[in-house]
Each structure stands twice: as structure tokens, then as C-alpha cells.
């Protein structure tokens, strides 16, 4: 409740000090709720037991996704190290230009420059050239492995991927469908990560994979090089 003095007017608004009184009606502080069945129901669970089961399943799913991501990253690193060959200049140039364009768009959207990132243009281009070479090399290697293993992406898998994309944009489903129907190469972009994951699964089935228990902090810690 704020009470201004009677003489409070334009002069005070012009920058002169103004005095007023404040009456505090109530002081609040955060309070942890009781973890009981009533609380569980507010989160859509039948009881505390069901809530704990749901939370456990969610955490396990998140850890499984992180483990999969790290395993895939290590596998791709090994494939990259194991293959050395000349890359098609056209593919390499196209990949670099696409990455460079996207990088500039991101900088523009964020209102930043390369200087803000602590890099010169030559340094940034050298990094992106290296990344483009890695992507093209791995793309060719994965494609070759997938061809030999007869890996294919089914129409059902593409439909599920398309549905997942539409769910990311509620209320704009029609525009998402139209984009994939009318944009050349859009379906290829949707297919590529599915194909890559299926090739990775094929390799892992034949590879010797050992499991290692680590603390959650170590599992969720970012890799030294997260450029990819």
C-alpha cells in the first residue's frame, strides 16, 4: 500500500526527491509442499508411488538418451579417425557454405559478432572447414556401410518422424506438412538422421561394447569438444 503526500506532483516527476510511505501487508516465502497423495494428484498421478515410478522412468530415459549420445559420438569419432581419403570438392564446398550461412544467421539473431565470440573470421572459417570435412567424410562412410548392410528407412519411420516434427509446432501442423511436401530436399533432411541412427545401431550390433558405471555428474558433463 503506497501513500503519496498531498503535495506530490509534477515537480517530483521532474526528478526531485519524493517521499512516500509503504505499509507491508504480508511477507511470504517459498515452502516445499508435502509429498503425499494429494500432491501427486496435482501432477496427474494416482498416488505418491505412481509419481515416483513416473519420475524414475523419466530420469532413466534421460540418462539413456545421454548415454546413447555419448556412445554415438565416440563411435563417429572412431570412424572419422579410421578413414582418410580425398573428399569430393563440390560436396565439401556445399557443406561448408551451408554451415557458414547458418552460423551467420545465428549470430544475426543473437545480435552478436565473431569478435564477441573471441574469434577472427579466418579462425572461424578454419574451424568450420574442419567440421565440414568431418561431416562429409562421415556421411560418405556411413552411406557406404549402410549400403552394404542394406539399411533402409521405411515410410512408417518417415511418417513418425514427420509427426514428431509437427508436434513441435502446435497449431501450425498444416504449414509443417506443406513445408515437407513442397520444399525440395526437406524429406531427405528428415530421413538422414534416421538412416544414420540405423547404421550406428548396425555397427554397434557387431562391435564389442563395454559398459561402465559412472556418477550422474560425469555422465551429464559436457564433452571437451561440443562443436558438433
C-alpha positions, 0 to 999 in steps of 0.5 A: 500500500503506497501513500503519496503526500498531498503535495506530490506532483509534477515537480517530483516527476521532474526528478526531485526527491519524493517521499512516500510511505509503504505499509507491508501487508504480508511477507511470504516465502517459498515452502516445499509442499508435502509429498503425499497423495494429494500432491501427486494428484496435482501432477496427474498421478494416482498416488505418491508411488505412481509419481515416483515410478513416473519420475524414475522412468523419466530420469532413466530415459534421460540418462539413456538418451545421454548415454546413447549420445555419448556412445554415438559420438565416440563411435563417429569419432572412431570412424572419422579417425579410421578413414582418410581419403580425398573428399569430393570438392563440390560436396565439401564446398556445399557443406561448408557454405551451408554451415557458414550461412547458418552460423551467420544467421545465428549470430544475426539473431543473437545480435552478436559478432565473431569478435564477441565470440573471441574469434577472427573470421579466418579462425572461424572459417578454419574451424568450420572447414574442419567440421565440414570435412568431418561431416562429409567424410562421415556421411560418405562412410556411413552411406557406404556401410549402410549400403552394404548392410542394406539399411533402409528407412521405411515410410512408417519411420518417415511418417513418425518422424514427420509427426514428431516434427509437427508436434513441435509446432502446435497449431501450425501442423498444416504449414509443417506438412506443406513445408515437407511436401513442397520444399525440395530436399526437406524429406531427405533432411528428415530421413538422414538422421534416421538412416544414420541412427540405423547404421550406428545401431548396425555397427554397434550390433557387431562391435564389442561394447563395454559398459561402465558405471559412472556418477550422474555428474560425469555422465551429464558433463559436457564433452571437451569438444561440443562443436558438433 
